Amino acid sequence: MANQYEIVVLGGGPGGYVAAIRAAQLGFKTAVIDKDKLGGICLNWGCIPTKSLLKNAEIYDLMKNHSSDFGIKIQGLDFDFERIIKRSREISDRITKNVEILVKKNKVDRIKGFGKLSSKNQIDIFNEEGQKTNSITADNILIATGARPKVLPSIPVDKKRIITSTEAMILPELPKEMIIIGAGAIGVEFAYFYSVLGTRVTIIEMMDTILPIEDREVSETLAKSFKKRGIDIFTKSSVEKAIVKGNKVSVTITSEGQKKELSADIVLNAIGVTGNVEGFGLEELGVELFKNHIKVNKSTYETNIKGIYAIGDVIGPPWLAHVASHEGIHCVEKIKGLRIPDIDYNNIPGCTFCQPQVASIGLTEAKAKEAGYEIKVGKFPFMASGKAFAIGEREGFVKFIFDAKYGEILGVHIIGSEATEMIAEAGLAKSLEATGESIIKTIHAHPTLAESIMEAAAQAYGEAIHI
């Protein structure tokens, strides 16, 4: 293994390993450093293993509550919680091994250890005992160290009773009661998973809706669905403190001006993430930080130190794996000198994988109005979709927001069974500057849920056929 490289990537998550592979494809002598398995939080403790858990919940929910709708009789239905968790870990292990193979296939040197910058062109490698084992130099260093759950002193995580998303994926047994602090994508997904399996779930959110960054109609629809499942939701509520008392956690909240005392076996802290910037030598080198993230030029992803770049969660929101991957590719292509357009951060899809699923791209209706647009809004409920009827998934809708003047797609919001798959069409349409008319005139296959995209666009212009 060499000691001198053209590009070294510090961090092997979905931003880091993708950047390393693309750099090698472009002809750079490349290495990627990570002390753990490649894949980062996403493949090891986030995106992939959580989707495994959520699929288990979806199947169990379907069989328990809806099998009779399909003429299927089930007796003695039960589940093995330990096996559900084990399946998730097995899938994660398989995926991360595949990433190791991809990195090797693309002739990227894989360096296992903790990397720390000792100069703008040198990284020292340390083993698990903190002993220095090697030093490598690089013309360019790309920092992709990701983020970790944010922790507050008032909610002291002990990883047993007060946990983060990592521990939530490997609990030894199903809790009877769980309080989830934070109703973003992570909190909402775990609320769905545990409530389906029988845990009494309570969600606490500071903002006035769950999934507060989503369109209000979507958030309100999801809240109604969750309440039908028996999930208790406190919005406009803040957590004053959480204290472990024996086998319970006591949580004090302020909700609508009143203090309330709640109790549960487990409290999940899902209030957000913070960048991994400590211990890598960044402050010693003078790399500029902001709000515990690295400040970069969003065109080249270079920091204030020439030759040092950063991408992914460590540079701040949106904290999404697919954004990190594209930033990594974009960064090394800019280093190569390729003439490519900057990433359009107004065209980033976001997905939440509870049921019903939630997916969106672009502006919400409220944000479009705030921006001064005159808008046309079209909405098509899955209740009116033949395919949704046939598969028993009639909950939710597709919502389009158009600029009334030019027909430009400003935003698309979907809540429903396959929302996270359907949003891709909206993303492609928006990136190609499609208009409402072009969506309406595109022939969609029948019967599909995707027809609802066409119908929602048509409804905005008074042309919908099936509503």
C-alpha positions as CSV (number, residue, x, y, z in Angstrom):
1,M,0.0,0.0,0.0
2,A,1.3,3.4,-1.0
3,N,1.9,6.3,1.3
4,Q,1.4,9.1,-1.2
5,Y,-2.0,9.8,-3.0
6,E,-3.7,12.3,-5.1
7,I,-6.9,12.1,-3.2
8,V,-7.5,10.7,0.3
9,V,-11.0,10.5,1.6
10,L,-11.5,10.5,5.4
11,G,-14.7,8.6,6.2
12,G,-16.2,5.7,4.4
13,G,-19.9,6.5,4.5
14,P,-22.2,7.0,1.5
15,G,-20.4,10.3,0.8
16,G,-16.9,9.1,1.4
17,Y,-16.8,5.7,-0.4
18,V,-18.7,7.0,-3.4
19,A,-16.3,9.9,-3.7
20,A,-13.4,7.5,-3.5
21,I,-14.7,5.2,-6.2
22,R,-15.5,8.2,-8.5
23,A,-12.0,9.6,-7.9
24,A,-10.4,6.3,-8.9
25,Q,-12.6,6.2,-12.0
26,L,-11.3,9.6,-12.9
27,G,-7.7,8.3,-12.7
28,F,-6.7,9.6,-9.3
29,K,-4.6,7.5,-7.0
30,T,-7.1,7.2,-4.1
31,A,-7.4,5.9,-0.6
32,V,-10.3,5.9,1.8
33,I,-9.8,5.8,5.6
34,D,-12.4,4.5,8.1
35,K,-11.9,2.8,11.5
36,D,-15.2,0.9,11.1
37,K,-16.9,-1.0,8.3
38,L,-17.5,1.0,5.1
39,G,-20.9,2.4,4.6
40,G,-21.0,4.7,7.5
41,I,-24.1,5.3,9.6
42,C,-26.3,4.8,6.6
43,L,-25.5,1.3,5.8
44,N,-24.5,0.1,9.3
45,W,-27.0,1.9,11.5
46,G,-29.4,4.0,9.4
47,C,-30.8,3.8,5.9
48,I,-30.5,0.1,5.1
49,P,-31.0,-1.7,8.4
50,T,-34.0,0.6,9.4
51,K,-35.7,-0.2,6.1
52,S,-35.4,-3.9,7.0
53,L,-37.1,-3.3,10.3
54,L,-39.8,-1.2,8.7
55,K,-40.5,-3.9,6.1
56,N,-41.0,-6.4,8.9
57,A,-43.5,-4.0,10.5
58,E,-45.3,-3.4,7.3
59,I,-45.8,-7.1,6.6
60,Y,-46.9,-7.8,10.2
61,D,-49.4,-4.9,10.1
62,L,-50.8,-6.1,6.8
63,M,-51.2,-9.7,8.0
64,K,-52.6,-8.8,11.4
65,N,-55.0,-6.0,10.4
66,H,-55.8,-6.4,6.7
67,S,-55.4,-10.1,5.7
68,S,-59.2,-10.7,5.9
69,D,-59.7,-7.9,3.4
70,F,-57.9,-10.1,0.9
71,G,-59.8,-13.3,1.9
72,I,-56.8,-14.7,3.8
73,K,-57.3,-16.3,7.1
74,I,-54.5,-16.4,9.6
75,Q,-54.5,-18.1,13.0
76,G,-51.9,-17.8,15.7
77,L,-50.1,-14.9,14.1
78,D,-47.0,-13.9,16.1
79,F,-43.5,-12.5,15.6
80,D,-40.0,-13.2,16.8
81,F,-38.6,-9.8,17.9
82,E,-35.0,-11.2,18.2
83,R,-35.2,-12.6,14.7
84,I,-36.5,-9.3,13.3
85,I,-33.5,-7.5,14.8
86,K,-31.1,-10.2,13.6
87,R,-32.4,-10.0,10.0
88,S,-31.7,-6.3,10.0
89,R,-28.1,-6.8,11.2
90,E,-27.5,-9.6,8.6
91,I,-28.7,-7.3,5.8
92,S,-26.4,-4.5,7.0
93,D,-23.4,-6.9,7.2
94,R,-24.0,-8.1,3.6
95,I,-24.4,-4.6,2.2
96,T,-21.2,-3.3,3.9
97,K,-19.2,-6.3,2.6
98,N,-20.4,-5.5,-0.9
99,V,-19.1,-2.0,-0.5
100,E,-15.7,-3.3,0.5
101,I,-15.7,-5.4,-2.7
102,L,-16.7,-2.3,-4.8
103,V,-13.9,-0.2,-3.3
104,K,-11.4,-3.0,-4.0
105,K,-12.7,-3.5,-7.5
106,N,-12.2,0.1,-8.3
107,K,-8.6,0.0,-7.1
108,V,-9.1,2.3,-4.1
109,D,-6.8,1.6,-1.2
110,R,-8.8,0.8,1.9
111,I,-7.0,2.0,5.1
112,K,-8.6,0.8,8.4
113,G,-7.9,3.1,11.3
114,F,-8.6,6.6,12.7
115,G,-7.3,9.3,10.5
116,K,-6.1,12.7,11.9
117,L,-4.8,15.6,9.8
118,S,-1.3,16.6,11.0
119,S,-0.9,19.1,8.1
120,K,-2.9,20.1,5.0
121,N,-1.3,17.3,3.1
122,Q,-0.7,14.6,5.7
123,I,-2.9,12.2,7.6
124,D,-1.7,10.1,10.5
125,I,-3.4,6.8,11.0
126,F,-4.1,5.4,14.5
127,N,-5.3,2.0,15.7
128,E,-8.0,1.2,18.2
129,E,-5.5,1.6,21.1
130,G,-4.7,5.1,19.9
131,Q,-1.2,4.2,18.7
132,K,0.0,5.8,15.5
133,T,0.6,3.1,12.8
134,N,1.2,5.0,9.6
135,S,1.3,8.4,7.9
136,I,0.1,9.1,4.4
137,T,0.3,12.2,2.2
138,A,-2.2,13.5,-0.3
139,D,-2.5,16.4,-2.8
140,N,-6.1,16.7,-1.8
141,I,-7.9,15.6,1.3
142,L,-11.7,15.1,1.3
143,I,-13.4,15.0,4.8
144,A,-16.5,12.9,4.9
145,T,-16.8,12.1,8.6
146,G,-20.6,12.3,8.8
147,A,-22.7,13.2,11.8
148,R,-24.0,11.6,15.0
149,P,-27.1,12.0,17.1
150,K,-27.4,15.3,19.0
151,V,-27.5,15.0,22.7
152,L,-28.7,17.5,25.3
153,P,-27.8,17.6,29.0
154,S,-31.5,17.6,29.9
155,I,-31.9,14.2,28.1
156,P,-28.8,12.3,29.3
157,V,-28.3,9.3,26.9
158,D,-27.2,6.1,28.8
159,K,-27.9,3.8,25.8
160,K,-30.1,1.6,28.0
161,R,-33.2,3.5,29.1
162,I,-32.5,6.8,27.2
163,I,-31.3,5.8,23.8
164,T,-30.4,7.0,20.3
165,S,-31.4,5.6,16.9
166,T,-28.4,3.2,17.1
167,E,-29.7,1.5,20.2
168,A,-33.3,1.6,18.9
169,M,-32.2,-0.9,16.2
170,I,-30.8,-3.5,18.5
171,L,-33.0,-3.5,21.7
172,P,-32.8,-6.9,23.4
173,E,-36.6,-7.0,23.9
174,L,-39.7,-5.1,22.7
175,P,-40.5,-2.3,25.2
176,K,-44.0,-1.9,26.5
177,E,-43.9,1.9,26.3
178,M,-41.6,4.3,24.4
179,I,-41.4,8.0,24.4
180,I,-39.8,9.5,21.2
181,I,-38.4,13.0,21.5
182,G,-38.4,14.6,18.0
183,A,-40.8,13.9,15.1
184,G,-38.5,14.2,12.2
185,A,-37.9,11.3,9.8
186,I,-36.0,9.2,12.4
187,G,-38.5,9.7,15.2
188,V,-41.5,9.0,12.9
189,E,-40.1,5.8,11.4
190,F,-39.3,4.3,14.8
191,A,-42.7,5.4,16.1
192,Y,-44.3,3.4,13.2
193,F,-42.1,0.4,13.7
194,Y,-42.6,0.0,17.5
195,S,-46.3,0.9,17.5
196,V,-47.0,-1.8,14.9
197,L,-45.3,-4.4,17.1
198,G,-47.4,-3.4,20.1
199,T,-45.3,-0.8,22.0
200,R,-47.3,2.1,23.4
201,V,-45.7,5.1,21.6
202,T,-45.7,8.7,22.5
203,I,-44.2,11.4,20.3
204,I,-43.0,14.8,21.6
205,E,-42.3,17.5,19.0
206,M,-41.4,21.2,19.6
207,M,-42.9,22.4,16.3
208,D,-46.7,22.5,15.6
209,T,-46.7,19.4,13.4
210,I,-44.9,16.1,13.1
211,L,-42.5,16.0,10.1
212,P,-42.4,19.8,10.4
213,I,-40.3,20.4,7.2
214,E,-43.0,18.7,5.1
215,D,-46.1,20.3,3.6
216,R,-48.7,20.9,6.4
217,E,-51.4,18.8,4.7
218,V,-49.0,15.8,4.5
219,S,-48.0,16.2,8.2
220,E,-51.6,16.5,9.3
221,T,-52.6,13.4,7.3
222,L,-49.8,11.4,8.8
223,A,-50.6,12.6,12.3
224,K,-54.2,11.4,11.8
225,S,-53.0,8.0,10.6
226,F,-50.7,7.7,13.6
227,K,-53.4,8.6,16.1
228,K,-55.6,5.9,14.6
229,R,-52.8,3.4,15.4
230,G,-52.9,4.6,19.0
231,I,-49.8,6.8,18.9
232,D,-50.0,9.7,21.3
233,I,-48.7,13.0,19.8
234,F,-47.7,16.1,21.7
235,T,-46.8,19.0,19.3
236,K,-45.7,22.5,20.4
237,S,-44.1,20.7,23.3
238,S,-40.7,20.9,24.9
239,V,-38.9,18.4,27.1
240,E,-37.7,19.9,30.3
241,K,-35.9,16.8,31.6
242,A,-35.7,13.1,31.4
243,I,-34.6,11.1,34.4
244,V,-34.1,7.3,34.8
245,K,-35.9,5.9,37.8
246,G,-35.3,2.2,38.1
247,N,-36.8,0.5,35.1
248,K,-38.7,3.6,33.9
249,V,-37.8,7.0,32.5
250,S,-39.7,10.0,33.8
251,V,-40.1,12.8,31.2
252,T,-41.2,16.3,32.1
253,I,-42.6,18.3,29.2
254,T,-44.2,21.7,28.8
255,S,-47.2,21.5,26.4
256,E,-49.4,24.4,25.7
257,G,-48.1,26.2,28.7
258,Q,-48.7,23.3,31.1
259,K,-46.2,20.9,32.6
260,K,-46.9,17.2,32.2
261,E,-45.2,14.2,33.6
262,L,-44.8,11.2,31.3
263,S,-43.3,7.8,31.9
264,A,-42.0,4.9,29.7
265,D,-39.6,1.9,29.6
266,I,-37.5,3.5,26.9
267,V,-37.0,7.1,25.7
268,L,-35.6,7.6,22.2
269,N,-33.7,10.8,21.6
270,A,-34.4,11.8,18.0
271,I,-33.9,15.5,18.1
272,G,-31.4,15.7,15.2
273,V,-27.7,15.3,14.4
274,T,-24.4,17.2,14.8
275,G,-21.3,17.0,12.7
276,N,-18.3,14.8,13.5
277,V,-15.7,17.5,13.6
278,E,-13.8,16.7,16.8
279,G,-10.5,14.9,16.9
280,F,-9.5,15.0,13.3
281,G,-7.1,17.9,13.6
282,L,-9.4,20.4,11.9
283,E,-9.2,23.2,14.5
284,E,-5.4,22.9,14.7
285,L,-5.2,23.5,11.0
286,G,-7.6,26.4,11.1
287,V,-10.4,24.7,9.1
288,E,-13.4,27.1,9.5
289,L,-16.4,25.6,11.3
290,F,-20.0,26.8,11.9
291,K,-22.6,25.3,14.3
292,N,-20.4,22.2,14.7
293,H,-20.2,21.7,10.9
294,I,-17.5,22.4,8.4
295,K,-17.9,25.5,6.2
296,V,-17.3,24.9,2.5
297,N,-17.7,26.6,-0.9
298,K,-20.9,24.9,-2.1
299,S,-19.6,24.9,-5.7
300,T,-16.3,23.1,-5.2
301,Y,-16.7,21.9,-1.5
302,E,-13.3,23.3,-0.7
303,T,-12.8,24.6,2.9
304,N,-10.9,27.7,3.7
305,I,-7.7,25.6,3.5
306,K,-6.6,25.0,-0.1
307,G,-6.7,21.3,-1.0
308,I,-8.9,20.3,1.9
309,Y,-12.5,19.6,1.0
310,A,-15.6,18.4,2.9
311,I,-18.9,16.8,1.9
312,G,-22.0,15.1,3.4
313,D,-23.5,15.4,6.9
314,V,-20.4,17.0,8.3
315,I,-21.1,20.2,6.3
316,G,-24.6,20.5,7.5
317,P,-28.2,20.0,6.2
318,P,-29.8,18.4,4.3
319,W,-28.5,15.4,6.2
320,L,-29.3,12.8,3.5
321,A,-27.2,9.9,2.2
322,H,-28.1,10.7,-1.4
323,V,-27.0,14.3,-1.0
324,A,-23.7,13.2,0.5
325,S,-23.1,10.8,-2.4
326,H,-23.7,13.5,-5.0
327,E,-21.6,16.0,-3.2
328,G,-18.7,13.5,-3.2
329,I,-19.0,12.8,-6.9
330,H,-19.4,16.5,-7.6
331,C,-16.3,17.4,-5.5
332,V,-13.9,15.0,-7.1
333,E,-15.2,15.9,-10.6
334,K,-14.5,19.6,-9.8
335,I,-11.0,18.6,-8.6
336,K,-10.5,16.9,-11.9
337,G,-11.5,20.1,-13.7
338,L,-14.7,18.8,-15.3
339,R,-17.2,21.5,-16.3
340,I,-20.3,20.5,-14.4
341,P,-23.2,22.5,-13.0
342,D,-23.5,23.0,-9.3
343,I,-25.9,20.8,-7.3
344,D,-29.4,22.3,-7.2
345,Y,-30.3,22.1,-3.5
346,N,-33.9,23.0,-4.4
347,N,-34.2,19.7,-6.2
348,I,-33.4,17.3,-3.5
349,P,-36.0,14.6,-2.7
350,G,-36.7,13.7,0.9
351,C,-38.2,10.4,2.0
352,T,-39.7,9.0,5.3
353,F,-40.3,5.3,5.2
354,C,-43.2,4.8,7.8
355,Q,-46.6,3.8,6.5
356,P,-48.1,5.7,4.9
357,Q,-44.8,6.7,3.3
358,V,-43.9,10.4,2.9
359,A,-41.8,11.9,0.0
360,S,-41.4,15.4,-1.2
361,I,-39.3,17.7,-3.4
362,G,-39.1,21.4,-3.7
363,L,-41.2,24.0,-1.9
364,T,-44.2,23.4,0.3
365,E,-47.4,25.4,-0.4
366,A,-46.6,27.7,2.5
367,K,-43.0,28.3,1.4
368,A,-44.1,29.0,-2.2
369,K,-46.5,31.6,-1.0
370,E,-43.8,33.1,1.3
371,A,-41.5,33.3,-1.7
372,G,-44.1,35.5,-3.5
373,Y,-45.2,33.0,-6.1
374,E,-48.8,33.0,-7.5
375,I,-49.5,29.3,-7.4
376,K,-51.7,26.6,-8.8
377,V,-52.3,23.6,-6.5
378,G,-53.4,20.2,-7.6
379,K,-54.2,17.3,-5.4
380,F,-55.3,13.7,-6.2
381,P,-56.3,11.3,-3.4
382,F,-55.3,7.6,-3.7
383,M,-58.9,7.0,-2.6
384,A,-59.8,7.8,-6.3
385,S,-57.0,5.5,-7.7
386,G,-58.1,2.2,-9.2
387,K,-54.7,0.6,-8.5
388,A,-54.8,1.9,-4.9
389,F,-58.2,0.3,-4.5
390,A,-57.0,-3.0,-5.9
391,I,-54.0,-3.3,-3.6
392,G,-55.8,-2.0,-0.5
393,E,-53.6,1.1,-0.2
394,R,-56.1,4.0,-0.4
395,E,-54.6,6.3,2.2
396,G,-52.9,9.6,1.2
397,F,-52.6,11.8,-1.9
398,V,-50.3,13.4,-4.4
399,K,-50.0,17.2,-4.3
400,F,-48.5,19.5,-6.9
401,I,-47.5,23.1,-6.5
402,F,-47.0,25.0,-9.8
403,D,-46.0,28.6,-10.6
404,A,-49.3,29.9,-12.0
405,K,-47.4,32.2,-14.5
406,Y,-45.1,29.8,-16.2
407,G,-46.3,26.3,-15.1
408,E,-43.0,25.6,-13.4
409,I,-43.0,22.8,-10.8
410,L,-42.3,24.4,-7.5
411,G,-43.0,21.4,-5.3
412,V,-44.4,17.9,-5.2
413,H,-45.6,16.2,-2.0
414,I,-46.8,12.6,-1.7
415,I,-48.1,10.6,1.2
416,G,-49.1,7.0,0.5
417,S,-48.0,3.4,0.2
418,E,-45.2,3.9,-2.4
419,A,-44.5,7.6,-2.0
420,T,-40.7,7.1,-1.7
421,E,-40.6,5.3,-5.1
422,M,-43.0,7.7,-6.9
423,I,-41.1,10.8,-6.0
424,A,-38.4,9.9,-8.5
425,E,-40.7,10.9,-11.4
426,A,-41.3,14.3,-9.8
427,G,-37.5,14.8,-9.3
428,L,-36.8,14.0,-12.9
429,A,-39.6,16.3,-14.1
430,K,-38.4,19.2,-12.0
431,S,-34.8,18.8,-12.9
432,L,-35.7,18.9,-16.6
433,E,-37.9,22.0,-16.0
434,A,-41.1,20.2,-17.0
435,T,-44.3,22.1,-16.7
436,G,-47.8,21.2,-15.6
437,E,-48.8,20.7,-19.2
438,S,-45.9,18.3,-20.0
439,I,-46.8,16.2,-16.9
440,I,-50.5,16.0,-18.0
441,K,-49.6,15.1,-21.6
442,T,-47.2,12.3,-20.6
443,I,-49.1,9.0,-20.9
444,H,-48.9,7.1,-17.7
445,A,-49.5,3.3,-17.6
446,H,-52.8,2.1,-16.2
447,P,-53.4,0.8,-13.6
448,T,-50.6,2.3,-11.6
449,L,-50.2,4.5,-8.5
450,A,-48.1,6.8,-10.7
451,E,-51.2,7.8,-12.6
452,S,-52.0,9.8,-9.5
453,I,-49.1,12.1,-10.4
454,M,-50.6,12.9,-13.8
455,E,-54.1,13.3,-12.2
456,A,-52.8,15.7,-9.5
457,A,-51.1,17.9,-12.2
458,A,-54.3,17.8,-14.2
459,Q,-56.4,18.8,-11.2
460,A,-54.4,21.9,-10.8
461,Y,-55.5,23.0,-14.2
462,G,-59.1,21.8,-14.0
463,E,-58.4,18.9,-16.3
464,A,-58.5,15.9,-13.9
465,I,-60.7,13.0,-15.2
466,H,-61.1,10.8,-12.2
467,I,-61.9,13.3,-9.5
